[in-house]
Amino acid sequence: MLQALRDRMLEELSACKEVKARNLAEELGVCTETVQDKIRILVREGIVAKRRKGSGTVYYIPDGKIIEDRYKNPIARRVEVGDSILYSTIKACDVDSANARSGFDRYATVIAKYPKFALVVLPSGVKDSVNWMDVKKIRKAKKPGGTSHGKEL
């Protein structure tokens, strides 16, 4: 719940140029003290900035500040666009005699990242979506002059 409130606050702050804690609390439907407590943490983390305006304080997200903590899953934070991943899938699998699906592993290249899944392209050119929990191994994209090594999760 508190993480959801934090996300809603950041979303609201990014939509406004600057806002007072009282106005933010009204917009979110929570008490002002709760917003002030959460916003103090965001200021301490450096995500949100504050300044005096008139008799009060306004809060804002500084220009150029990119909020990347939307990738809360540690696997999602390690994978980058261009990396090759090994993942387990049950898509297009036959049902066996026990009425269960037996999955198989595939390698694919990440072409886009989202908070809950990655969009990948298979060697055949087919695009697929992969839940972060299905990723088994990450092969970092080769950088000029370096080598890449697969890392077990």
Backbone hydrogen bonds, N-H to C=O, Kabsch-Sander energy under -0.5 kcal/mol:
donor,donor_aa,acceptor,acceptor_aa,energy
5,L,1,M,-2.2
6,R,2,L,-2.3
7,D,3,Q,-2.5
8,R,4,A,-2.4
9,M,5,L,-2.5
10,L,6,R,-2.4
11,E,7,D,-2.3
12,E,8,R,-2.3
13,L,9,M,-2.8
14,S,10,L,-2.3
15,A,11,E,-1.1
16,C,12,E,-1.3
19,V,59,Y,-2.1
21,A,57,T,-0.5
24,L,20,K,-2.3
25,A,21,A,-2.5
26,E,22,R,-2.0
27,E,23,N,-2.2
28,L,24,L,-2.1
29,G,25,A,-1.5
30,V,25,A,-1.9
35,V,31,C,-1.6
36,Q,32,T,-2.6
37,D,33,E,-2.4
38,K,34,T,-2.2
39,I,35,V,-2.9
40,R,36,Q,-1.9
41,I,37,D,-1.3
42,L,38,K,-2.0
43,V,39,I,-2.2
44,R,40,R,-2.2
45,E,41,I,-2.2
46,G,42,L,-0.6
46,G,43,V,-0.8
47,I,42,L,-1.8
48,V,42,L,-1.4
49,A,60,Y,-3.2
51,R,58,V,-2.0
53,K,56,G,-2.9
56,G,53,K,-1.9
58,V,51,R,-2.8
59,Y,19,V,-2.9
60,Y,49,A,-2.4
65,K,62,P,-1.9
66,I,64,G,-0.6
67,I,65,K,-0.5
68,E,66,I,-0.9
71,Y,68,E,-1.3
72,K,70,R,-1.3
77,R,73,N,-1.8
78,R,74,P,-1.3
79,V,75,I,-1.8
82,G,110,V,-2.3
83,D,80,E,-2.2
84,S,139,R,-2.8
85,I,108,A,-2.9
86,L,137,K,-2.5
87,Y,85,I,-0.5
87,Y,106,R,-2.5
88,S,134,D,-1.9
89,T,104,F,-2.4
93,C,90,I,-1.4
96,D,100,A,-2.8
99,N,96,D,-2.0
102,S,94,D,-0.8
103,G,101,R,-0.7
104,F,89,T,-2.2
106,R,87,Y,-2.4
108,A,85,I,-2.0
109,T,121,V,-2.3
110,V,83,D,-2.8
111,I,119,L,-3.1
112,A,119,L,-1.5
114,Y,117,F,-2.0
118,A,130,V,-2.6
119,L,112,A,-2.6
120,V,118,A,-0.6
120,V,128,D,-3.1
121,V,109,T,-2.3
122,L,126,V,-3.2
125,G,122,L,-2.4
128,D,120,V,-2.5
130,V,118,A,-2.8
132,W,116,K,-1.3
134,D,131,N,-1.8
135,V,132,W,-1.1
136,K,86,L,-3.4
137,K,86,L,-1.5
138,I,151,K,-1.5
139,R,84,S,-3.8
140,K,138,I,-0.6
140,K,149,H,-0.7
146,G,143,K,-2.3
151,K,138,I,-2.1
153,L,136,K,-1.3
